Amino acid sequence: MWGQVRLWRERWLAATPQLATVEAENGSDRELMALISRVLSDRDRTGTTNYFSTEQVVQIVA
């Protein structure tokens, strides 16, 4: 788990200038959220299949 947190922190720090530029240039919220999603997203991982379907996850979160 801590490795994942470290990875996200390093990505966030590396993207800080880009994020600041979007904010300073009054980028839209949609543009900023898309950039944040790209910064924090992970590549698909190989391994076992999902334990829960998308519908089950939605029900759990709701």
C-alpha positions as CSV (number, residue, x, y, z in Angstrom):
1,M,0.0,0.0,0.0
2,W,2.7,2.5,0.9
3,G,4.4,1.9,-2.4
4,Q,1.2,3.0,-4.1
5,V,0.9,6.1,-2.0
6,R,4.6,7.0,-2.7
7,L,3.9,6.5,-6.5
8,W,0.9,8.9,-6.4
9,R,2.8,11.4,-4.4
10,E,5.8,11.4,-6.8
11,R,3.4,11.7,-9.8
12,W,1.6,14.6,-8.1
13,L,4.8,16.4,-7.3
14,A,6.1,15.9,-10.9
15,A,2.8,17.3,-12.3
16,T,2.6,20.3,-9.9
17,P,3.9,22.8,-12.5
18,Q,1.4,21.5,-15.1
19,L,-1.5,21.7,-12.6
20,A,-0.5,25.2,-11.6
21,T,-0.4,26.3,-15.2
22,V,-3.9,25.0,-15.9
23,E,-5.1,26.8,-12.8
24,A,-3.3,30.1,-13.5
25,E,-4.6,30.2,-17.0
26,N,-8.2,29.8,-15.7
27,G,-8.6,26.3,-17.2
28,S,-12.0,24.8,-16.9
29,D,-12.8,22.5,-14.0
30,R,-13.3,19.7,-16.5
31,E,-9.8,20.2,-17.9
32,L,-8.3,20.3,-14.4
33,M,-10.1,17.1,-13.3
34,A,-9.0,15.3,-16.5
35,L,-5.4,16.3,-15.8
36,I,-5.7,15.1,-12.2
37,S,-7.2,11.8,-13.3
38,R,-4.4,11.3,-15.8
39,V,-1.8,12.0,-13.1
40,L,-3.3,9.6,-10.5
41,S,-4.5,6.8,-12.8
42,D,-2.7,3.5,-12.9
43,R,-2.1,1.2,-15.8
44,D,-4.2,-2.0,-16.0
45,R,-2.7,-4.8,-14.1
46,T,-2.5,-8.4,-15.1
47,G,-3.6,-11.0,-12.7
48,T,-6.9,-12.3,-11.4
49,T,-10.2,-11.1,-12.7
50,N,-12.3,-8.6,-10.7
51,Y,-14.0,-10.1,-7.7
52,F,-17.0,-7.7,-8.1
53,S,-18.8,-6.6,-11.2
54,T,-19.2,-2.9,-11.9
55,E,-22.9,-3.1,-10.8
56,Q,-21.9,-4.7,-7.5
57,V,-19.3,-2.0,-6.9
58,V,-21.9,0.7,-7.5
59,Q,-24.3,-1.0,-5.1
60,I,-21.5,-1.2,-2.4
61,V,-20.5,2.4,-2.8
62,A,-24.1,3.7,-2.9
